[in-house]
């Protein structure tokens, strides 16, 4: 069923405007008959953030922004789903067009700007499906015109923690002016102190919900030092490395589309995001697990993320080019790498030192 759905839908969707195609994909998943990829091999299980993941391959936020189809995504074989980004109040985001495919490069540029149906709508959807199980993370962000962005994050922690498996504090999108400045030193320290306190205040009704921090791949190493130091001091449960990049690698073939403003994702992001993952892993010193994201378009790319320091991985853009079969391909290749290895996490960080010794990716 999954293969048939993919073969019929993907060629049609690729000829449409990217945002229109995305809307149709969401609609299709919401009405399609129940699909299932079958049970996962027990060797793919990963325990992280106090959660038991059936497999380590998740879908990144941006696909199911409003929590419309998390159960359909589990049926496709994902081990966890992260929805969002969710803002406290509904907002439309930036004007269209705001998503652009770089077909020759396997990349995507987006400048969506946290378009969100808002906290109340998303919370209601998650509450309605809560008994169905599955690990559903919620990626949260501030409203563009908010007078107090830290207060937005506190409000979202209090609202989402009762209905989320984990919550990700997203201060790394390049498409909300000034948001990335919240990754800096004392600003980040104050933010994380406030969201941790908010989480702890509601622990009796929400449980001890893991809090993750998502960072940009464009941080300098000095800034990364500060970010990891603050995350460790505030006892954040994990980090996601990383978001889209505002950089444009000179190797891009579609130079015309590359001039569009916004964050670049997909295959061109892989070298930078993987280097930053390794750098983060060495600085974190196993204080918390990391999720590797950015440019995963094959089983080999996913395996490289684990060896750079990831305990889990997320993908999204590659589905546009590779289709739904990529999910099973990645899981199969990870299993193949486990010959003679007790568990997947034994591979985590095994190449981190060698990666950080290489020349900086261009």
C-alpha positions as CSV (number, residue, x, y, z in Angstrom):
1,X,0.0,0.0,0.0
2,X,2.8,2.5,0.9
3,X,4.7,1.8,-2.3
4,X,1.5,2.2,-4.4
5,X,0.6,5.4,-2.7
6,X,4.1,6.7,-3.4
7,X,4.3,5.7,-7.0
8,X,0.9,7.3,-7.8
9,X,1.3,10.5,-5.8
10,X,5.0,11.6,-6.1
11,X,5.2,12.2,-9.9
12,X,2.0,14.3,-9.7
13,X,3.1,16.3,-6.7
14,X,6.5,17.1,-8.2
15,X,4.9,19.1,-11.1
16,X,3.0,21.3,-8.7
17,X,4.1,24.4,-6.8
18,X,5.9,23.1,-3.7
19,X,3.5,24.5,-1.2
20,X,0.4,23.3,-3.1
21,X,2.0,19.8,-3.4
22,X,2.6,19.8,0.3
23,X,-1.0,20.7,1.1
24,X,-2.2,17.9,-1.2
25,X,0.2,15.4,0.4
26,X,-1.2,16.2,3.9
27,X,-4.7,15.9,2.6
28,X,-3.9,12.6,0.9
29,X,-2.4,11.2,4.1
30,X,-5.4,12.3,6.1
31,X,-7.9,10.4,4.0
32,X,-5.9,7.5,2.8
33,X,-6.7,4.0,4.1
34,X,-4.7,3.0,7.1
35,X,-1.1,2.1,6.0
36,X,1.4,0.2,8.1
37,X,5.1,-0.5,7.5
38,X,4.9,-3.4,9.9
39,X,6.8,-3.9,13.2
40,X,10.4,-2.8,13.5
41,X,13.3,-5.0,14.2
42,X,14.0,-4.9,17.9
43,X,17.7,-4.0,17.2
44,X,16.5,-0.6,16.0
45,X,15.2,0.4,19.4
46,X,16.7,3.5,20.9
47,X,16.2,4.8,24.4
48,X,16.8,8.6,24.7
49,X,15.4,11.4,26.8
50,X,13.7,8.8,28.9
51,X,11.6,7.6,25.9
52,X,11.7,4.3,24.1
53,X,11.8,4.8,20.3
54,X,10.9,1.8,18.2
55,X,13.3,3.0,15.5
56,X,15.5,6.0,15.3
57,X,14.2,7.6,12.1
58,X,11.9,10.5,12.6
59,X,10.2,13.1,10.4
60,X,11.4,16.6,11.0
61,X,9.0,19.5,11.9
62,X,7.8,21.4,8.8
63,X,6.0,18.5,7.2
64,X,3.1,18.1,9.7
65,X,3.1,21.7,11.0
66,X,-0.4,21.6,12.5
67,X,-0.5,18.0,13.9
68,X,-2.9,16.9,11.1
69,X,-1.5,13.5,10.3
70,X,0.9,12.1,12.9
71,X,-0.7,8.7,12.9
72,X,-0.5,8.4,9.2
73,X,3.2,9.2,9.5
74,X,3.7,6.4,12.0
75,X,2.0,4.1,9.5
76,X,4.7,5.0,6.9
77,X,7.3,3.6,9.3
78,X,8.7,6.6,11.2
79,X,9.8,5.9,14.7
80,X,8.8,9.3,15.9
81,X,7.1,12.4,14.6
82,X,7.9,16.0,15.4
83,X,5.1,18.4,14.5
84,X,5.3,22.2,14.2
85,X,6.6,24.7,14.4
86,X,3.7,25.8,16.6
87,X,3.2,29.5,17.8
88,X,1.0,30.7,20.6
89,X,-1.3,32.7,18.3
90,X,-2.2,31.7,14.7
91,X,-0.1,33.5,12.1
92,X,0.1,33.2,8.3
93,X,3.8,33.5,7.9
94,X,5.6,35.1,5.0
95,X,3.9,35.8,1.6
96,X,3.9,33.1,-1.1
97,X,5.8,31.9,-2.9
98,X,8.0,30.8,0.0
99,X,9.2,27.3,-0.9
100,X,11.6,26.6,-3.7
101,X,13.0,23.3,-5.0
102,X,16.6,23.1,-6.2
103,X,16.0,20.0,-8.3
104,X,19.6,19.5,-9.6
105,X,20.9,19.7,-6.0
106,X,18.3,17.8,-4.1
107,X,17.7,20.9,-2.0
108,X,14.9,23.1,-0.8
109,X,14.8,26.7,0.2
110,X,12.0,27.9,2.5
111,X,11.0,31.1,4.1
112,X,7.7,30.1,5.6
113,X,8.1,32.2,8.7
114,X,6.4,29.9,11.3
115,X,3.0,29.7,9.6
116,X,0.9,28.1,12.3
117,X,-2.7,27.4,13.2
118,X,-1.8,28.3,16.7
119,X,-1.5,26.6,20.1
120,X,-5.2,26.0,20.8
121,X,-5.9,24.1,17.5
122,X,-2.7,22.0,17.7
123,X,-3.2,21.1,21.4
124,X,-6.8,20.0,20.7
125,X,-5.7,17.7,17.9
126,X,-2.9,16.1,20.0
127,X,-5.2,15.7,23.0
128,X,-7.8,13.9,20.7
129,X,-5.2,11.3,19.6
130,X,-3.3,10.9,22.8
131,X,-4.4,7.4,23.5
132,X,-3.1,6.1,20.2
133,X,0.5,6.1,21.4
134,X,3.6,6.9,19.4
135,X,6.3,9.4,20.2
136,X,5.1,12.8,19.1
137,X,7.3,15.8,19.7
138,X,6.2,19.4,19.4
139,X,8.4,22.0,18.0
140,X,7.6,25.5,19.4
141,X,8.4,29.0,18.4
142,X,7.5,32.6,19.2
143,X,5.1,34.8,17.2
144,X,6.7,37.2,14.9
145,X,5.2,40.3,16.5
146,X,5.4,39.1,20.1
147,X,6.6,41.7,22.6
148,X,8.1,39.0,24.8
149,X,9.3,36.0,22.9
150,X,10.6,34.2,26.0
151,X,7.1,34.4,27.4
152,X,5.8,32.8,24.2
153,X,8.0,29.8,24.8
154,X,6.9,29.5,28.5
155,X,3.3,29.6,27.4
156,X,3.9,26.9,24.8
157,X,5.7,24.6,27.3
158,X,2.8,24.9,29.7
159,X,0.3,24.2,26.9
160,X,2.0,21.5,25.0
161,X,3.9,19.5,27.7
162,X,0.7,17.6,28.8
163,X,0.0,16.4,25.2
164,X,3.6,16.0,23.8
165,X,6.2,13.2,24.2
166,X,8.8,16.0,24.2
167,X,9.0,19.7,23.3
168,X,11.6,21.3,21.2
169,X,12.5,24.9,21.8
170,X,13.2,26.3,18.3
171,X,15.3,29.5,18.3
172,X,17.1,28.6,15.1
173,X,14.8,29.4,12.2
174,X,16.3,32.1,9.9
175,X,12.8,33.2,8.8
176,X,11.6,35.1,11.8
177,X,13.6,38.3,12.2
178,X,15.8,38.3,15.3
179,X,14.9,34.8,16.4
180,X,18.4,33.4,16.0
181,X,19.8,36.1,18.4
182,X,18.1,34.1,21.2
183,X,20.9,31.5,20.8
184,X,23.3,34.0,22.3
185,X,24.8,33.6,25.8
186,X,22.8,35.3,28.5
187,X,19.6,35.5,26.3
188,X,19.7,31.7,25.8
189,X,20.5,31.1,29.5
190,X,17.5,33.2,30.6
191,X,15.2,31.5,28.0
192,X,16.2,28.0,29.0
193,X,15.9,28.8,32.7
194,X,12.3,30.0,32.2
195,X,11.2,27.0,30.0
196,X,12.7,24.5,32.4
197,X,11.0,26.2,35.3
198,X,7.7,26.1,33.4
199,X,8.1,22.4,32.6
200,X,8.9,21.7,36.3
201,X,5.9,23.7,37.5
202,X,3.4,21.5,35.7
203,X,5.2,18.1,36.2
204,X,2.3,16.8,38.3
205,X,-0.2,17.0,35.5
206,X,2.1,16.7,32.5
207,X,4.9,14.4,33.7
208,X,8.5,15.2,33.3
209,X,8.4,16.1,29.6
210,X,11.8,16.2,27.9
211,X,12.9,19.6,26.7
212,X,15.1,19.7,23.6
213,X,16.9,22.7,22.0
214,X,17.2,23.1,18.2
215,X,20.2,25.0,17.0
216,X,21.3,26.5,13.7
217,X,24.2,25.0,11.7
218,X,25.5,28.5,11.1
219,X,26.8,29.1,14.6
220,X,30.4,29.9,15.0
221,X,32.3,27.4,17.1
222,X,32.7,30.0,19.8
223,X,29.0,30.5,19.9
224,X,28.5,26.7,19.9
225,X,30.7,26.5,23.0
226,X,28.4,28.9,24.7
227,X,25.2,27.2,23.6
228,X,26.3,23.8,24.8
229,X,27.6,25.2,28.0
230,X,24.3,26.8,28.7
231,X,22.3,23.7,27.7
232,X,24.3,21.6,30.0
233,X,24.1,24.0,32.9
234,X,20.3,24.2,32.5
235,X,20.0,20.5,32.1
236,X,18.3,20.4,28.8
237,X,17.4,16.8,27.9
238,X,18.8,16.9,24.3
239,X,19.6,19.0,21.3
240,X,18.7,18.9,17.6
241,X,21.5,19.7,15.1
242,X,20.4,21.5,13.1
243,X,18.0,23.7,11.3
244,X,18.3,25.1,7.8
245,X,21.3,27.2,6.7
246,X,21.4,30.7,5.4
247,X,24.6,29.8,3.6
248,X,24.8,28.9,-0.1
249,X,27.5,26.3,-0.9
250,X,29.4,27.3,-4.1
251,X,28.8,23.8,-5.4
252,X,25.1,24.5,-5.9
253,X,24.1,23.9,-9.5
254,X,20.8,25.8,-9.4
255,X,22.4,29.2,-8.8
256,X,19.3,31.1,-9.9
257,X,17.0,29.5,-7.3
258,X,19.8,29.7,-4.7
259,X,19.4,33.5,-4.8
260,X,16.0,33.2,-3.1
261,X,16.1,34.2,0.6
262,X,15.4,31.7,3.3
263,X,16.8,28.5,4.8
264,X,18.4,25.9,2.7
265,X,17.7,22.2,3.5
266,X,18.2,18.9,1.8
267,X,21.3,17.3,0.4
268,X,23.4,20.5,0.2
269,X,23.1,20.9,3.9
270,X,24.6,17.5,4.8
271,X,28.3,18.4,5.1
272,X,27.8,21.5,7.3
273,X,25.1,20.0,9.5
274,X,27.1,16.8,10.0
275,X,30.2,18.8,11.0
276,X,28.2,20.8,13.5
277,X,26.7,17.6,14.9
278,X,30.2,16.2,15.5
279,X,31.3,19.4,17.1
280,X,28.3,19.5,19.3
281,X,28.8,15.8,20.3
282,X,32.3,16.4,21.5
283,X,31.3,19.5,23.5
284,X,28.3,17.8,25.1
285,X,30.5,14.9,26.3
286,X,27.4,12.6,26.5
287,X,25.5,14.9,28.8
288,X,22.5,14.4,26.7
289,X,21.5,12.7,23.4
290,X,21.5,14.5,20.0
291,X,19.2,14.3,17.1
292,X,21.0,14.6,13.7
293,X,19.1,16.4,11.0
294,X,20.0,18.0,7.7
295,X,20.6,16.4,4.3
296,X,19.8,12.7,5.1
297,X,18.9,11.2,1.7
298,X,20.2,7.6,2.1
299,X,20.9,4.9,4.6
300,X,24.6,5.9,4.3
301,X,23.9,9.5,5.1
302,X,21.8,8.4,8.2
303,X,24.6,6.1,9.3
304,X,27.1,9.0,9.0
305,X,24.9,11.0,11.3
306,X,25.1,8.3,14.0
307,X,28.9,8.1,13.7
308,X,29.1,11.9,13.9
309,X,27.2,11.8,17.3
310,X,23.5,11.3,16.7
311,X,21.3,8.9,18.8
312,X,18.3,9.6,16.5
313,X,17.9,11.2,13.1
314,X,15.2,13.3,11.3
315,X,14.5,13.8,7.6
316,X,12.1,15.7,5.5
317,X,13.4,17.3,2.3
318,X,14.7,14.0,0.8
319,X,11.2,12.6,0.7
320,X,10.5,15.0,-2.1
321,X,13.2,13.5,-4.2
322,X,13.5,9.9,-3.0
323,X,10.0,9.1,-1.9
324,X,8.6,7.1,1.0
325,X,10.8,4.1,0.2
326,X,13.6,6.0,1.7
327,X,12.3,5.3,5.3
328,X,12.6,1.5,4.9
329,X,15.9,1.9,3.0
330,X,17.5,3.8,5.9
331,X,16.2,1.3,8.5
332,X,17.6,-1.6,6.4
333,X,21.0,0.0,6.1
334,X,21.2,0.7,9.8
335,X,20.4,-2.9,10.5
336,X,23.1,-4.0,8.1
337,X,25.6,-1.9,10.0
338,X,24.8,-3.7,13.2
339,X,26.5,-6.9,12.3
340,X,28.8,-7.7,15.2
341,X,27.5,-4.6,17.1
342,X,25.4,-5.0,20.2
343,X,23.1,-2.0,19.5
344,X,22.8,1.1,17.3
345,X,24.0,3.5,20.0
346,X,27.3,1.7,20.0
347,X,27.9,3.6,16.7
348,X,27.1,7.0,18.1
349,X,30.0,9.4,17.9
350,X,32.6,6.9,16.7
351,X,33.7,9.2,13.9
352,X,33.2,12.5,15.7
353,X,36.9,13.3,16.3
354,X,38.0,12.5,12.8
355,X,35.2,14.6,11.3
356,X,36.2,17.6,13.4
357,X,39.8,17.2,12.2
358,X,38.8,17.6,8.5
359,X,38.8,21.0,6.7
360,X,35.7,23.0,7.2
361,X,33.0,22.1,4.7
362,X,32.7,24.7,1.9
